[in-house]
Amino acid sequence: MASATQHRVTLLLSAAVLLLASPTAAAGAGSCGAADKLPANRSYAHCAALGPLGATLHWTYDAKAALLSLAFVAAPPNGTNGWVAWALNPTGAGMKGAQALVAFKRGNPPAFVVNTYNLTGHRALGGDSTPIAFAATDLAADESGGEVRLYGKLQLRPGMDAVNHIWNVGSTVADGAPVKHALAQENLDARGRLVLSAGTVLGPAPAPGGGGSSAPKNSSSGGAAPAPPSVGAEPTGAAAATSSYVSAPVLMLLAFASFLAVA
């Protein structure tokens, strides 16, 4: 008959396997759904608290159609008169090359708009959208409890299941356009990696060159959309390193199981 210690080891190892098989739980997904209280007609398969800037992301990914439906929720520093942004970056882990959705108010009376921006350099964002690499539809935004909720759908390319994403918030909209965000550490850390079908949030991945910003910061340009990213391409260097992320609780559980096994 197996000893009590062996039973404990078996149970602990089983729990570890379940945690490893469900990285969404380790990443904090599922912890933000009730708090955000999205409208009844807005429901998504996955939800994750992103950490920096107190942002959350809800999404559903139809891998067969390569269609990403999302809701991004964050609180601008100056209330809902500021702006929020979420973006995919098919070519890097930072701001440059990001394909952004930015929600802010403009007009009289002020009403939310969601613009698309191809972030190609450190130039001020304009009041009008610029083309991005992915067809964007159903763009909308609203506010609730001091937070801005940005909605949209992006038509990705087949094989783009693991993607780099960035996000940010800003306090000011001037002349109908977002003004640069703060350069606090949490603004610079607002980046990571998503495994869309699995509902996994990884990261954050360091930006190329060990620094730089992660979303609109007086930076973007007009012009044509960038060349399509390689289908299914995986990042290299620091961004690729995040794909082997394992949460601290899982490592602690495995270590404890190993201790019991030799006790």
C-alpha positions as CSV (number, residue, x, y, z in Angstrom):
1,M,0.0,0.0,0.0
2,A,1.3,3.4,-0.9
3,S,2.4,5.6,2.0
4,A,0.8,8.9,3.0
5,T,3.8,10.7,1.7
6,Q,3.5,9.1,-1.7
7,H,-0.2,10.1,-1.8
8,R,0.7,13.7,-1.1
9,V,3.4,13.7,-3.8
10,T,0.9,12.3,-6.3
11,L,-1.7,14.9,-5.5
12,L,0.8,17.7,-5.7
13,L,2.2,16.6,-9.0
14,S,-1.3,16.3,-10.4
15,A,-2.1,19.8,-9.4
16,A,1.2,21.0,-11.0
17,V,0.3,19.3,-14.2
18,L,-3.1,21.0,-14.2
19,L,-1.5,24.4,-13.7
20,L,1.0,23.9,-16.4
21,A,-1.8,22.7,-18.8
22,S,-3.7,25.9,-18.0
23,P,-1.3,28.8,-18.1
24,T,-4.2,31.2,-18.4
25,A,-4.9,30.7,-14.7
26,A,-1.3,31.4,-13.8
27,A,-1.3,34.6,-15.9
28,G,-4.3,36.0,-14.1
29,A,-6.9,35.4,-16.8
30,G,-10.4,35.1,-15.4
31,S,-9.7,37.4,-12.5
32,C,-11.0,40.5,-14.3
33,G,-14.3,39.5,-16.0
34,A,-16.7,40.3,-13.1
35,A,-14.9,43.6,-12.2
36,D,-15.2,45.1,-15.7
37,K,-18.9,44.4,-16.1
38,L,-19.0,44.7,-19.8
39,P,-22.3,45.3,-21.6
40,A,-24.5,42.3,-22.0
41,N,-23.8,42.1,-25.7
42,R,-20.1,42.1,-25.2
43,S,-18.9,38.6,-24.1
44,Y,-15.5,37.0,-24.7
45,A,-13.8,33.6,-24.2
46,H,-10.8,34.9,-22.3
47,C,-10.0,37.7,-19.9
48,A,-6.7,38.7,-18.3
49,A,-5.5,41.4,-15.9
50,L,-2.4,42.8,-17.7
51,G,-0.7,44.3,-14.7
52,P,0.9,47.6,-15.8
53,L,-1.5,50.6,-15.7
54,G,-4.3,48.4,-14.2
55,A,-5.5,47.4,-17.7
56,T,-7.5,44.3,-18.6
57,L,-8.0,42.6,-21.9
58,H,-11.0,40.4,-23.0
59,W,-10.8,38.5,-26.2
60,T,-12.1,35.7,-28.4
61,Y,-10.0,34.3,-31.2
62,D,-11.5,32.3,-34.1
63,A,-8.4,30.5,-35.3
64,K,-10.0,29.1,-38.4
65,A,-11.1,32.6,-39.6
66,A,-8.0,34.3,-37.9
67,L,-10.5,36.8,-36.4
68,L,-9.7,38.5,-33.1
69,S,-12.5,40.1,-31.2
70,L,-11.4,42.2,-28.1
71,A,-12.3,44.6,-25.4
72,F,-9.5,46.6,-23.8
73,V,-10.3,48.3,-20.5
74,A,-8.1,50.9,-18.7
75,A,-8.4,54.2,-16.7
76,P,-6.7,57.3,-18.2
77,P,-4.8,59.4,-15.7
78,N,-7.1,62.4,-16.2
79,G,-10.4,60.5,-16.2
80,T,-12.2,59.6,-19.3
81,N,-11.2,62.8,-21.0
82,G,-7.8,61.1,-21.7
83,W,-7.1,58.2,-24.0
84,V,-6.4,54.5,-24.0
85,A,-4.6,52.4,-26.6
86,W,-4.0,48.7,-27.3
87,A,-1.9,47.4,-30.2
88,L,-0.5,44.3,-31.8
89,N,3.2,44.5,-32.9
90,P,3.9,42.0,-35.7
91,T,7.6,43.0,-36.0
92,G,8.9,43.7,-32.5
93,A,8.1,43.9,-28.8
94,G,7.9,47.7,-28.3
95,M,6.1,50.7,-29.8
96,K,7.8,51.0,-33.2
97,G,5.9,48.9,-35.7
98,A,2.8,48.5,-33.5
99,Q,-0.6,48.6,-35.1
100,A,-2.7,50.5,-32.6
101,L,-6.3,51.1,-31.7
102,V,-6.7,54.3,-29.7
103,A,-9.9,55.5,-28.0
104,F,-10.5,59.1,-27.0
105,K,-13.2,61.8,-27.1
106,R,-13.5,64.6,-29.5
107,G,-16.1,66.9,-31.0
108,N,-18.8,69.1,-29.5
109,P,-20.4,67.6,-27.5
110,P,-17.4,65.2,-26.9
111,A,-18.0,61.6,-28.1
112,F,-15.7,58.6,-28.3
113,V,-13.9,57.7,-31.5
114,V,-11.5,54.8,-32.1
115,N,-8.7,55.6,-34.5
116,T,-6.2,53.2,-36.0
117,Y,-2.5,54.2,-36.0
118,N,0.6,52.6,-37.6
119,L,3.3,53.6,-35.1
120,T,6.4,54.1,-37.3
121,G,8.3,56.7,-35.5
122,H,8.4,59.4,-32.8
123,R,6.0,61.8,-34.3
124,A,2.8,63.3,-33.0
125,L,-0.4,61.4,-33.6
126,G,-2.9,63.2,-35.8
127,G,-6.6,63.5,-35.4
128,D,-7.3,61.0,-38.2
129,S,-6.6,57.3,-38.5
130,T,-3.7,56.0,-40.4
131,P,-3.8,52.6,-42.2
132,I,-2.7,49.5,-40.2
133,A,-1.7,46.0,-41.3
134,F,-4.9,44.4,-40.1
135,A,-8.5,45.1,-41.2
136,A,-10.2,46.7,-38.2
137,T,-14.0,46.5,-37.8
138,D,-16.7,47.1,-35.2
139,L,-14.6,49.8,-33.5
140,A,-16.3,51.5,-30.6
141,A,-15.6,52.8,-27.1
142,D,-17.6,53.8,-24.0
143,E,-16.8,54.6,-20.3
144,S,-17.7,53.1,-17.0
145,G,-16.5,54.1,-13.5
146,G,-13.7,56.2,-14.7
147,E,-12.5,53.6,-17.2
148,V,-12.5,53.6,-21.0
149,R,-13.6,50.4,-22.7
150,L,-12.3,50.0,-26.3
151,Y,-13.9,47.4,-28.5
152,G,-12.9,46.0,-31.9
153,K,-12.2,43.2,-34.3
154,L,-9.0,42.6,-36.1
155,Q,-8.6,40.3,-39.1
156,L,-5.2,38.6,-38.5
157,R,-3.4,36.3,-40.9
158,P,-3.5,32.5,-40.6
159,G,-0.9,31.2,-38.1
160,M,-0.7,34.4,-36.0
161,D,-1.8,32.7,-32.8
162,A,1.1,34.0,-30.7
163,V,1.5,37.7,-30.9
164,N,3.2,40.6,-29.1
165,H,0.9,43.3,-27.8
166,I,1.4,46.7,-26.1
167,W,-1.0,49.1,-24.4
168,N,-0.9,52.5,-22.8
169,V,-3.0,55.4,-21.4
170,G,-2.7,59.2,-21.7
171,S,-4.1,62.1,-19.8
172,T,-4.6,64.6,-22.6
173,V,-6.3,65.1,-26.0
174,A,-5.5,68.4,-27.7
175,D,-6.8,69.7,-31.1
176,G,-8.7,66.4,-31.6
177,A,-5.6,64.1,-31.2
178,P,-4.0,62.1,-28.3
179,V,-1.0,63.7,-26.7
180,K,2.0,61.7,-25.5
181,H,1.7,59.5,-22.4
182,A,3.9,59.7,-19.3
183,L,7.2,57.9,-19.2
184,A,6.8,56.3,-15.8
185,Q,8.1,52.7,-15.5
186,E,4.6,51.2,-15.7
187,N,4.0,53.0,-19.0
188,L,7.3,51.5,-20.3
189,D,6.4,48.1,-19.0
190,A,3.0,47.9,-20.7
191,R,3.8,45.1,-23.1
192,G,3.7,41.4,-23.3
193,R,2.8,38.4,-25.4
194,L,-0.5,36.6,-26.1
195,V,-1.2,33.0,-27.1
196,L,-4.6,33.8,-28.5
197,S,-6.3,30.5,-28.8
198,A,-5.0,29.2,-25.4
199,G,-6.0,32.4,-23.6
200,T,-2.4,32.8,-22.3
201,V,-0.8,36.0,-21.3
202,L,3.0,36.1,-21.1
203,G,5.7,38.7,-20.5
204,P,6.4,41.4,-20.3
205,A,9.1,41.2,-23.0
206,P,11.8,43.9,-22.9
207,A,11.7,46.3,-25.8
208,P,14.5,46.1,-28.4
209,G,17.6,48.0,-27.2
210,G,16.6,47.7,-23.5
211,G,14.2,50.6,-23.5
212,G,11.7,52.7,-25.3
213,S,8.0,53.2,-25.0
214,S,5.1,50.9,-25.7
215,A,2.3,52.8,-27.2
216,P,1.4,56.2,-28.6
217,K,3.7,58.8,-27.0
218,N,3.7,61.7,-29.3
219,S,4.7,59.1,-31.8
220,S,3.2,57.8,-35.0
221,S,2.9,58.8,-38.6
222,G,0.6,58.7,-41.5
223,G,1.6,57.0,-44.7
224,A,1.0,53.5,-46.0
225,A,0.5,50.5,-43.8
226,P,3.5,48.3,-43.2
227,A,4.4,45.3,-45.2
228,P,2.4,42.2,-44.0
229,P,4.2,40.3,-41.3
230,S,5.5,36.8,-41.9
231,V,2.7,34.3,-41.4
232,G,3.2,32.4,-38.1
233,A,6.5,34.1,-37.4
234,E,8.0,33.7,-33.9
235,P,10.0,36.5,-32.2
236,T,13.6,36.1,-31.4
237,G,15.7,37.2,-28.4
238,A,14.0,38.5,-25.4
239,A,10.5,38.3,-26.9
240,A,11.0,34.6,-27.7
241,A,12.2,34.0,-24.2
242,T,8.8,34.7,-22.8
243,S,7.3,31.7,-24.6
244,S,8.9,29.5,-21.9
245,Y,7.3,31.5,-19.1
246,V,6.2,29.4,-16.1
247,S,4.6,31.0,-13.1
248,A,6.3,31.2,-9.7
249,P,3.4,29.3,-7.9
250,V,4.0,26.3,-10.3
251,L,7.7,26.3,-9.7
252,M,7.1,26.4,-5.9
253,L,4.6,23.5,-6.1
254,L,7.0,21.4,-8.1
255,A,9.9,22.1,-5.7
256,F,7.7,21.1,-2.7
257,A,6.7,17.9,-4.4
258,S,10.3,17.1,-5.0
259,F,11.1,17.7,-1.3
260,L,8.3,15.3,-0.2
261,A,9.5,12.7,-2.7
262,V,12.9,12.4,-1.0
263,A,11.6,12.9,2.6
